[in-house]
Amino acid sequence: MVISQLTAGWANMETSGRIATTPDALDFTVDNVEKALHQLYYDPNIENKNLAQKWLMQAQVSPQAWQFSWALLSPDKVPEIQYFGASALHTKISRYWSDIPSDQYETLKTQLFSQIACFSSGSKMVLTRLCVALASLALNTMPEAWPGAVPEMVRVFQEEGGGVDGRARCLALLELLTVLPEEFQTSRLPQYRKGQVRGALGREWGSVCPLLQQLLRRGDSPGAVKARVLRCLSSWVLLDVPLSESEGLVEDCFTALPDPELFDTAVEAIVNAISQPDSQRYVNTLLKLVPQVLSLQDQLREAVQSGDMETSHGICRIAVALGENHSRALLEQVEHWQGFLALVNMIMFCTGIPGHYPVNETTSSLTLTFWYTLQDDIMSFDSERQAVYLQVYRPVYFQLVDVLLHKAQFPSDQEYATWSSDEKEQFRIYRVDISDTLMYVYEMLGAELLSNLYEKLGRILTNTEPASSWQHTEALLYGFQSIAETIDVNYSDVIPGLIGLIPRININNVQLADTVMFTIGALAEWLADHPVMLSSVLPLVLQALGNPDLSVSSVSTLKKICRECKYDLPPYASNIVAVSQEVLIKQIHKTSQCMWLMQALGFLLSALPVEEILRNLHSLITPYIQQLEKLADETPNPSNKLAIIHILGLLSNLFTTLDISKQEDESGESTAPPIKTAPPPPGPNPVVVVLQQVFALIQTVLSKWLNDSQVVEAVCAIFEKSVKTLLHDFAPMVSQLSEMLGQMYSTIPQASALDLTRQMVHIFASETEHFPPIKALFELVTSVTLSIFQQGPRDHPDIVDSFMQLQAQALKRKPDLFLSESLDVKAVFHCGVLSLKFPEAPTVKSTCLFFTELLPHCSDVPPLARVVQEDGKLLLQAVIEAIGGGSSRGLMDQFAEVLFSLNKHCFSLLTMWLKEVLQSPGFPSTRVTSEQKDTFTQQILRERVNKRRVKDIVKEFTLVCRGLHGTEYAADY
């Protein structure tokens, strides 16, 4: 439990409401604390509650907490008030230990012992908090000031007296012993003390272990005591108590497993004990534990038969913990191979536990990681020993494949229909985990695994077996698909047979049809090497395209085939285009699948002769162009907006993959005869032809929808994707697109237009013939954006972000753009300085990138050199202000890069500026001293080569400025 459990989230609350305005706002008396707690719990006004939270946070760290805490523990107070008193004590001891005089240690200890005794029969939550406080005191005084802490705790609570019955004292002692290691794990002890205290605690195990054993073995120990003993053991083993020293206790835990009330805590204790990394050193103890685990098999079978999922789950956890953590150590004990094989078979039973995950069982998924681990360990031995292990374990892994494919089977259609959407999703994820395991198992079993699956599938489909369910066929195909998706099966001799079997499958079910599609998709690369087999499977895929239930699987499979086999598809092209057009017109698929389908057609058309591409494009696009013309005439409304965005999306996805430039280099790689041996014919690219034809129509659409950022984005996406795919083939359109972009951005500036401009600058700015239109566009959008900055850019962080990225790209590709007299370099620089102060992280990152691209050009671009000389100090000031706390800590690496760049390219100026900027008192933070600022300056100026070191210096300095240096927050950094 942590203090803030009662007062969650106080630290973030703003001060407002009643208490802060009273004269005794910081008078932390018992009465005031009680009033604040009453306000926190019972005041209906949320602002008053928030204020009470913040005030109480201050109270429990105040010096007065030492006085009011004890008073709040008075027996006449309610548990919530007592709890706050105990929490305040823990806070003072754990966080402000250095404030406590050493001569007070003994008194404090005695008082805490006394309070724990009082509460041993009282509120459980207060007792736990007091135990945590005493545990914190023990950790701060061990081993020097309180060397025998644990024996003293045991002695104090075993003594009679105080009117507290023995059972309550025993439970209080066990609670104290349980929280002691837990408090150590979360304590704020300095690193050197942590080592000392861990050692001291380890030595105390000698006092704890006999006590726990005694209590667990006594026949008259109440169930509550035994449960607490098991919790206590769980807590101590996390300190890496040697397994050999807890061996007897762990064995006692096994005797507790038949007791339903102790079962869960006993499982937790056993699993924690055998999962400690250090426990693999104690091989003899592990060997003794194997028969103990195997002895649980009867209990496991009974639990499975009676449907007791909790018991079967717990026993499985124990078996998996032993197998997964210690498979290598146990494999190495060759003379005990039968015991370990029996454990492996027990885990196999857990993997194959009857029922459908996650509805009738949730245990099988726990075992999957074990099979990875065991395989890794077997394969890590030298080849001689590996051969011995493989002889034993290959049959086990073949059995595992059967078990996993059985577990992957869908339930009956009637049962599946009753599952919730959440159960179906969990089952889908479980099948993905099985798929990953099968892919991994293939590394051990190799081609024999595929042959095995193929034989089973063949028997089902050629009727040599009694009629099988579709689920059986689907699971076998799923196994094939799992392996073929990620492993190169091109050399496998069973794939031709599999492709031959697929058309024989009686596809009478959506799940089966889906898996057939995905299996064909997984074999797309194989089909590219064996194009003669395309005719067997392509008709199935085209048929499935018409079924909305198979939308994702059929479209993604067609896309894979069109991408991998495009040079073998010309004979089928007209059929594929016709079927695709039909399903697009009928609107069978959702938007995203329509987009994939257009990408598939782009791949397909890329391999055809140019005249055929144009003919197909004409028939494919014409209906959409006609629709777009009609929409462009209509008055804008929400429904025609969606239709326009859909059509523009279809075009941009088609142009994303339609790339004839790769024909020449790729066609030769295919096993099919090359379609083109000559380079593509001269003349414009087919995409450019189409774009030129629809350019006027797109301008008409834009003129109506210029106010709508989504439509503008969709228009820009068409050109952006075309530019990215065509690269220099896009050249004929540079001039008219630059003009249109300029007009668009001048009328209503939008980020997508800047992103497209950046793409154009990236590809065409370095080409002499295209430099004039690119230069004119760059100057125009820069000038328009500067006017946005004058009006107030805070409402447009996306435009500022894109603008900074554009400027960075221009500096990278063509710094000559900044030589123009029409470009106000000084204003751009000032906009950058302003943008560094934006709260949006992406905008700040883009701006830092702009400056790291700008500073290296101080030497070769005179206007940039001038502006840095005159205004570089403003840049430095903004960077230091951000480091001092003005920006998110997550951006410090980016600011460090700007500092590093300044140091590398403007060293003498930086030396002068740092001195001037940092001499202002209280800048960049009131928490940082002059000496710390001087040290920071010297460290930065020293590092002109090691960028990583500058990042570390900046991180260190920002923590000091924020008052976080040396705190737990700094540890996450």
N, C-alpha and C positions, 0 to 999 in steps of 0.2 A: 504494500500500500504506500502511496506517496501523499505528502501533505496536501498537494493541490487536488486530491480526489474530492475533498470536501468543498474546496473553493476553486473549482476548475476554471481556468482561464482568467483569473483575476489580473494577472500582470498586464493583459492587453486592454483593460478597461479604462475609459476616460473618467476623470473625476467630475462628478456633478451631483446635485441633490442636496440632502439635508446635512449630513455630519460635517462636511468640509466647511460649512459656513458658521459652525458653532465655535465659540471662543476656545473651547477645550479640544479642538480638532485633533491635536496630537497628545492629549492627556490620556495615555494608555492605562487606564485604571480598570479594575475588575468590573465595575459597573458599566463603564463605557464599552468594554469588550462584550459584555453580555447584551447590551443594547444593540450593538452592531450585529451580533449573531442573530438576535431576534429579528432585526431588520432584514438580514440576509435570507432568513427562512420564511418569514411571515408577511413582509411588506409587499403588497400587490404591485407597487410602483417599480418598474424594472430599473429606472435610473437610480432609485434609492438602493436597490439590491446591488447594482454595479458599484456604487460608491462604497457600500458596506464591504464588498469584496476587497476593493483596493485598500481601504483603511485597515482591514484585518491583516492584509499582507504586510503592511507597514508595522502593525502592532507586533506580529510574531517575530519580526527581526529586530525590534527595538530593545534597548537595555532593560526597560520595564518588564519585558517578557519573563525575566527571572522571578519577578515578584508575582505577577498575576497568574502565571502558569500553575503554580502549586495551589493557589486559591481556587482556580477553576476545577481542580481535581476533587474538590470537596464532595463527600458522599451525598450531600443534599442537592447537587446540581444534576441536570438532565444529561444523558450520555453525549448529546451533540456538543454541549459546552465542555464536558470533561475531555472529549476527543480533541477539541481545539487546544486545550491546555497541554495535553500530551504531545500534540503535533508541534506546538511552539517550543516545547522542551527539546524535541528531536532536532528542530531547525537550529536552535542555538548551539546544541552540542555538535551537530554534523557540519555546520557552516561557519560557526564563529568560535571554534575550539580554542583558538589562540587568545581569546578574550578571558578565558577561565584561568584564574590563578591556580598553580599546581597544589597549593595547600587546601584548595576546595575540592579536589578530586574525590577524596575519601567521603566527605559529607554528601556530595552529589550522588555517589554510588550508593551510600546507605539509604538516602531518601528514595532513590529509584527502586531499590530492593523492597523497601517498605510499601511503596505505592503498588508495585506489581503484586505483592502478597495481598494487599487490600482488594485489588481488582481481579484476583484469580477466580473469585466467585461472582464477579460483576460483568460489566459490558465487555464482550469479546473484542469489539473494535478498539476500545480504549486500552485494553490489556495488550493487544498486539502493538499499538503505537508506543506504549511505555517500554515494551520489550525491545522495540527498534531503537528507542532512545538509549537504553542501557547497552545494547549491542554496539551502538555508535561510540559510546563512552569507552567500552572495552577495546574497540579497534584503535581508538586514539591513545590508549595507555599501554597497549601490548607492544613488545614484551617487557619494556623496562619498568614502568610504574605499576603495572598490574600483571606480574608474570604468570600467576596461576589463575587466570580469569575463569576458565571453564570449571576446574575442580571446585573453586569457591562458589560458583553458581550452583553446582550440583549439591554441595554441602549445605548452603543456605536453605535450599528448597526441600532438602531431606529432613531438616530439623523440624521437630514438632513445635507447635506454638502458634500464637496469633489467632487461635480459634478458626483456622482454615483447615478444611478436611484434606486428607492425604491425596485424594484423587484430583482435587482442584489444584493443589500445589504441584503435583506431578505434571498436569496439563500445562500449567504456567511455565514450569521449567522446560518442557518440551517445546513450547512456543518460543521461548527465549533462545534455546539452542537451534531452533529452525531458522529464526530470522538473522542469527549472527552471520552465517556464511552469505545469506542473501544481501544483508547490509554491506558486507565486504565487496560484493560484486558491483554495487552502485555507489560505493563511497567515493569521496573526492580526495582521498589520501594522495600526497605527492608520490611520484613513481618510486623513489628510493624506499619510502615507507611501505608501499604496497608489497614489495618483495619481502621485507622484514616481517610484516604482519601475516602474509600468506604462509611463510615458514612457521611462525608461531602458532597459527591456527592448525596447520598440519600436525604439529606436535600435540595439540590438544585432542586430536582424534582418539588418542590412546585413552582419554578419560570418557569420551562420548560413546565409543563403540560398545564397551562392556555394559554400560547403562542401557543402551538401546536393545542389545541382545537379551539382557535380563528381562526387560519389560515385554519384549515380543514373545519370549519363550514361556513366560509365566502363564499358567492355565487360567488364573483368576484375573488377569489384566482385562479391564473393560475394552470393548470394541473401540471406543473413542480414543483411548490411550494408544492402542495398537496402530490406529489410523494415523495418529500424530507422530508415532515412532517412524512409520514409513515415510511420512512427509519430511521428517527431520533427516532421514537417511538420504532422500532425494536431494535435499539442500546441501548436505556435506559432500556428496560425491562430485558435485559441480566444482569443488575446490581441487579436483584431481587427487582425491584420496587414493592411494595405491589399491588396485583391485584385490591384491593379495591380502591387504589388511581389512577389507570389507567383505571378504569371501564368505565368511560364516553368516554374516547378516544377509547378504544377497541370497544365500541358500535358504535362510529362514523366510525370506519374502516369498519363495516358491510355495512354502507350506501355508502362506496366507491366501494364496490364489483361490482355493475352493470356497472361501468365505465371501459371499456376494458383497457384503458391506466393505470389505477391505480390498476387493479385487482391483478397482481402478488405481488406488494409491500404491498397491503392490506392483502393478504393471509399470507405473511411472517410475518407481524406485529402481526396479530391475533394468528398465530401458536406460535410465540416466546413468546407472552404474556401468553398464557394459558399453555405453556409447562414448565414454570419456576417451579422448585420443590416446592418453597414456596407457589405457588398459590393455593394449595389444602386447605390451611387454610381458604380461603375466600369463604366458601360454599355458602353464600347468593349471592355473585357475580356470582359464577359458575351456580347457579340455574337460574339467570337472563339470562345467556349466552345460556342455553339450547334452549329456544324458538327462540333466534336469529339464532342459527345454524339450527334449524328445518325450519325456514322461508326460508332457501336457497334451499329447496327441489324442488321447481318449477324451479328455475334457473338451478339446477343440472339435472332435467329430460329434460329440453329443450336442455341443452348442450349435453346430451347423444344422444337425438334424432337427433340433427343436426350434430353429429360427432365432436363437439368441445372438443377435448381431454384435452386441457390445462385448460379450465374452470372446467370440471368435476374433473380433477386431483386436482385442487386447493381447490374446495369445499370439496372433500373427505379428503384432508389433514387437513382441519379445524375440520371436524366431528371426524376424528380419533384422532387428538390431544386432543380434549376435552374428548372423551371416554377413550382413552388409559391412559392419565395422571391422570384422576379423577374418574375412574370407582368405586373405593371403596367409595370415599366421596359421590358420587351421589347415589350409591346403599343404603348407610346408610340413605338417606332421603326418608324413606319409603312412606311418604305421597305424594311424587312427583314421585312415581314409574312409572306412565304412561308416563311422559315426558322422563324419562331415557330409557324406553322401546322403545319409538318412536325414540330416538337417535340410539339405538342399531339396530332398523329396517332400519334406514337410512344408517348405516354402512353396514348392510346386502345387501342393494341395491347396495352399492359401490363394495362389494365383488362379487356380481353377475352381474356386469355391462356387457352389451352385447359385444360380440366380442371375438376374440382369442388373448390372451396375447402372445407375446408382439407386435403383428402386428396391430391389430385394437384397442387395449386398453393397457394402462400401469398402470391403477389405482388400479385394484383389489389386486395387491400384497401388496399395502400399508396397507391393513386392517388386514393382517394375524396375526400380533403381537397383535392387539387389542383382538382377540378371545382367545389367551393365557392368556392375562392379566385379562380379565373379568372372565374367568374360575378360575384362581388362586384366585381372590378376592372372588368369590362366595364360593369356597371350604375352604377359610380361616376363615369363620364365624363359630360360635358354631353350633352344630348339629340342634338345634331348628330353628335358623334363616336360616341355610343352606337349610333346608327342604322347607321353604317358597319360597326362591329364586329359588330352583330347580323346583318347581311347575311352575313358570313363564318361566324359561330359558331353561329347558330341551327341550320343543318343538322348541324353537329358535335354539338350537344346532342341533336338527334333521334336521331342515330346512337348517342349515349351511352345513351339510354333503351333502344334495342334491345339494346345490349351488356349493360347492367345486368340487363334482364329475362331475357336468356339465361343470365347468371351466377347469377341467383336461382333458376333451375330446379332442381328436385330430380333426383337421379340416378334410374336405373331402380330399381324396387322390390327386385330381387335385389341390386343394388350397395348400396343404402341399408341393407339388412338386415345387411350386413357391417360397417357403420360402428360405431365405439365410441360410447358415450353422450357422451363428451367431444367427439368429432368432430361429432356431431349438434348439441350445444350451441353449438360454435363456428360451425357453419353457420347456426344460428338467429340468433346475434348478427350474423353477416355480413349476413344478409338484413335485419335491422333497420337496419344501416348503409346498405344499398342503399335501403331504404324512406325513410330520412331524406334521402338524396341526391335521390331522385325528387321528394320533397315540395319540396325546394329548387329543383330544376330547373323545377318547375311555375311558379315565379315568373318565369322567363325565357320559357318557351314558352306558358304560359297555356292557354286553352280548347282551342287546337289540339292540345295534348298529349292531352287526354281524347278528342278526336275521333279522333286517330290510334290510340289504344288500342282505342277502340270499333270502328273499322273492322276492325282485325285480329281482334278477338274475334268480330265478326259474320261475317267470312269463314270462320273456323274452325267456328262453330256452325251456319252455314246451308249447310254442305257445298259451298261454291264452291271450297274448297281440298281437296287430297288429305287423307285422314284424318290428323289431328294427334294427338300424344301428349297425355295429360292434363296432363303437365308444362307444356306450352306454354300451355294454357288457364289453368292455375293461376297461372303467372307473370304473365300479362296481368291477371288479376283482382287479383293481389297489387299490381300497379302502381296499379290503380284505388283499391284499399283504402288504399294508402300515402298517396295524395293526399287522398282523401275523409275520412280520419281527422282531419286537422288543418286542412284548407282548406275554406272555405265553398263548396260546389259547388251551392248551391241554384239558382243562375241557369243552370247548365249545361244545354244542350239535349240532351245525349247520355244523361243519367241515366235518363229514362223508357225509352229504348231498351235500356239496360243492364239495368234491372229486368225488362224484357220478355224479355231473353235468358237471364237466370239460370235460369228453370225449364227451359230447353232443354238445360242442361248435363247431360251423362251423368255423374252423380256415382258413380264406381265406386272411389273411393280416399279414404282418410282425410284425407291432406294437402289434396286438392282440396276435400273437403267442409268441412274447417276453414276454408279461405280463403273459400269461398262464404259461410259463416256470418259470418266477420269482416267481409266486404265488405257484407253486409246490415246488420250492426251499425254500420258506418261511415256508412251512408246513413240512419240512424234519424232524424236531424233533417230530412233531405229528405223522408222518408216522412211526417213530421208535417205538412209543408206540402202533401203530395200524397197524402192518405189513401186515395184511390181505388186506389192501387197496393199497399196492404197485403195485399189478397187474393191477389196474385201470390206474395208471399214468405213470408207468415206460415205457410202449411201446411208449407213446407220446414223452417222453424225448429222447429215443433212435432214434425215427424217426427224431426228430428235429436235432439230432447231424449231420445228413447228409446235413443240409441246411446251407450254409456259412453265410446267412443273420442272422441266429439265433445263431451264433457261441458263443458269450459271454453268452447269457442267457442259452442255452442248456448245455454248458460245465460246467458253474458254478453251475447249478442245479444238474447235475449228480454228481459233486464233493460233494455238500452238502448231497445228498442222500447216497453216498458211505461212507461219514464220519459218518453220524448220524445213518444209518441203516445197517452198514456193517454186523452185526451178523444175519440179516434177509435176506441177499442177496445171500448166496451160491446157492439157487436154480436158480437164474438168472445170476450167475457169468459168465458161459461160453458164454451166449448171449451178456452180456455187453462187455466182452473182445473181442468177435468177431466183434461187431459193432464198437467198439473203434479202433481196429486194421485196419478195413476197411477204416474208415475216416482218420486215420493217414497215411495210405499208399497212399490214394488219395490226400493227402495234402489239405484237405478242409479248415483247420483252420490256422490262423496265429500262429506265434511262441508261443506267451504267452498262447494262448488257448491250444496248444499242451502240454505245460508244465502243465497246470491245469488238463488236461485229464490224464496225467501220474500220477499226485498226486491222482486223483480219483481212478485210478486203483491200486495204492499203498494201499489206504484205503481198497479197495475191497478185494485184495489178503490177507491182514493181517488177515482176519477172516477165511481163508481156512486152511485145514490140510496142513502140510508142503509139502507132496508129490504133492498135487494139486498146491500149490504155485509154486513149482519148474517146474511142467509141463506147467503151464500158463506162467511163466517167460520165459521158453525156447521158446514157440511159439511167445511170444510178442517181445522178444529181438533179437532172431536169425536174422531176416532180417536186423536189424540195425548193428549187429556185422559183418555180411557179407559185408554190405555197408562200414563199418569202415575199415575192412581189405583191401577192394579195394582202399579206399581213402588213407590209410597209405602207399600204394605202389606208389601212384602218386607223381609227383613233386609238391611241395607246390605252390599253387596259390590262389588268393582271393576267387574264387568260392568254391574250395574244403575246404578252411578254414571255410567258413560259414556252410557248410554241417557237418564238424567235430564238430564244436561248438554246432550245433543243436542236433546232436546225443548224445554228452556228456551231454547236458542240459536235454534231455529226460531221460537219465539214472539217473542223480542226482535227478530230481524231483520225479521219481518213488521211489528211495531209501529214499527220505525225509519222505514219509508217510507209507512205508512198514515196519510195526513194529509188530512182532508177540509177543513181550514180554507183551503186554497189553491184550492178549487174555484171560488169566486166570482171571484177576481181572475185566475185563469189561464185559465178556460174561455173567456173572451171573446177571448183571444189566438189561439186555434186557428182554423183555417179552417173546421173543422166547426161546425155550429150549436151554440151553447152548450147544455150538458146542463142546467145550472141557471142561472137568471137571478136567482133569489131566494137570500138567504143560506141556509146549512144550517138545517134545521128545528131548533126548540128541542128540548131533551132531551139526555141524555148522549151523548158521543162514542162511536161503536161500540167503540173500543178500551177505553174505560172500562167499557162494558157487559161486555165479555169478561173484563177484569181482575177486575171485581167478582164475576163468576160463578166464576172459578177461584181467588179469593183464599184461600178456606178450604183448598183443595187445596194451594196453594203453602205455606201455613203448616204443613200436615201434613208435606210434604216437608222443610221447613226443620227441623221439630222432630226429625226422624230424622237429618238431615245437618248439624246446626249446627256440628259439629266440623270439617267439611270445607270448607276455604277456597274450593275450586273450585266446589262446589255453591252456596255462599253468594254467590260472585261472579256465577254464572249467574243466580241469583234477582235480585240487585241490578241486573244488566244489563237485565233485562226492564223494571223500573220506571224505571231511568235513561234508557233509550232512549225509553220512552213519554213520560216527563216532557219530554225534550228536543224531541220531535216535537210533542206536544200543547200544551206550555206551559200556558196558563191553563185549557185544556179539561180538564186533569188534576185540576182543583180538587176534584171530588167525592170523590177518593180521598186527599186530603192527610191527613185526620184518621186514617183507619185505617192508612195506610202509616206515618205518623209513630209510631203506637203499636207497630206490628210491628217497625219499625226499632229503637225503643228497647229492646224486649224482646230482640231478636236481639243487639244490641250489649252489653246488660247481662249476658247469659248468657255469650257468647264474643265478645269484641271482635275485629272484623276490619276491615281497611282499606277494603274495598269498601262496607261499611255507612257509613263516614264520607264516602266519595266521593258516595254517593247523598244523604246528609244535606246535603252541600255544594250539590248540584244543587237540592234542595228549598229551601234557604235562599236561593239565588240567585233563584229564580222567585217564591217565595211569602212570604218574610219581610216584604216591604214591604206586603202586603195585610192590612188590618185584620182581616178575618174569619178569616184563616189564621194570624195571628200567634200566638195562644195555643198551638196544637199544635206549631208550629215552634219556639217559645220553649221549650216543655217538652222537646222532643226535643233541642234544642241544649244545654240545661242538663244533661240526663241524660248525653249522650255526652261532654260536657266533664268532668263529675264522674267518670264511669267511667275516662276516659283519664288524669285526674289521679291516680287510684289506681294505674294502671299505672306512672306515673312514680315513685310512691312505692316500688313493688316493684322497680323497675329496668327502664328502657325499652330498654336496649341490644339486647335480643333482638327488638325490634319496630320496626326503622327504618321499615318501610312504614306502620305505624299512626301513628308520630310525623310522618312526611311528610304523610299525609292529614289528620291532626289540625291541623297548622300551616296547610295549605291551607284547611281549613274555617274556622279562626279568621280568616284573612285575608279570606275571602269574607264572613264575618259583619260584619267591620269595614267592608268596602266597601259592602255592601248595606244593613245595618241596625245601625249602631253602638249603637242603643238596647238591643240584646241585652246589652250590657256594663253597663247601668244596674241590672240585676237584683241584688237582695241574695243570691239563691241562687247567683250565679256568683262563684267565687273568682278575681277578676281578678289578684290578686297571685300566686297559684299558677300561673295560665296564663302570666304574664309570666316567672316563674322557670323554667317548663318550656321556654319559648322560649330563654332564656339557655343552658340545659343542651343544647338541641337544636343550638345553633350549634356545639357541640363534637363533633358526630357525624362519623364518617369518611365517611358516605355523602353524595356531592355533592347528589343530588336533595333529600334531607332538609334539608340546609343551605340550599339555594336557597329552598325553601318557607318556612323559618324566617325568612330575610332578608326575604322578601316580607311575612310576618306583621308584622315590625317596621316595614317601610316603610309599611304600611297603618295601623299603630297610632299612630305618632308624630304624624301630622297631627291626631289627635283629642285631643291633650293639652289643647287649648283649649276643646273643646265636650263632652267626656265626663268628668265629675269623677273617677270611679274610676280612669280611665286616667291622668289628670293626677297623681293621688296616687301611683300605683304608679311612674310615671316619675320623679317628684320623689324618692321614697324609694329606688328601686332602679335608676335609670337608669345609675348609675356601674358596676353589675355588668354591664349590657349593654355599655357602652363597653369595659370591661375584657376581656370575651369577644371583642369585635370586634378590639381591638388585639392580643390574644393570637393570634387567627387570622391577622391580617396579618403578625405577627412570625414566622410559620412554623408555627403550629398547624394550618393548613388548607391544602388544595391551592391552588397558584397560580392554577388555573383558576377559583377562586371569588372572586377579588379584586374583580371588578366588583360582585358582590352585596354584599360587605362595604362597599365604597365607597358604595353606595346608602344603606345604613343610616347611615353616617357623615354623608352629605350631608343625610339626613332629620333627624338629630339637630341638625345645624348650623342647619338651616332653622327647626326648630320648638322647639328648646330651647337657643338660642345661649348664654345666660348660664350655664346649668348645664354645658353642654359645656366652656366656657372653664375653669371651675373643675375639672371632672372630669379633663380632659386633663392639667392640671398635676399633679393628685394621682396619677393612674394612672401617668404616665410618669416620675415622680420615683423610682420603685423601681429600684434598681441592677440591671442585667442584664435588665430587662423592657422590651420583649417579647423581646429577644435580647441576648446578650452581645456581639454583633458591632457594635452600634449605639452611638454616642457620645451624650453629653448634648446636644452642639451639634446633632447630626443630629435628635435628638428634638425640640429646640426649633424647628428649621427646619420639621419636619413639622407641629408644632402650629400655627405661624404660617400655613403654607400652607393647612392645612385650614380654619382659622377665617376666612381671607380669602375663601374660595370659598363663597358662599351662593346663587349663581345658576347657575354653570357646572358641571353634573354631570360632563361629560366630563373637565374639568380635575381634579376630585376623583379620578376613576378613575385618571388618569395619575399623580397624586401618590401614591396608594396603591400602584400598581404599582412605582413607583420605590422607595418605602420598604420594600416587602416584599423586593425584591431586595437592598437594603442589609442588612436583618435576616438574610437567608439566606446572606449572603456571596457572592451571585451577581452583584452589580453590576459591570458592565464585562466579564463573561465571555461565552463563546460561548452559554451557556444563556440568558442574558438576551436575546440576539439573536432567539431564537424567540418572544419574549414579545410 
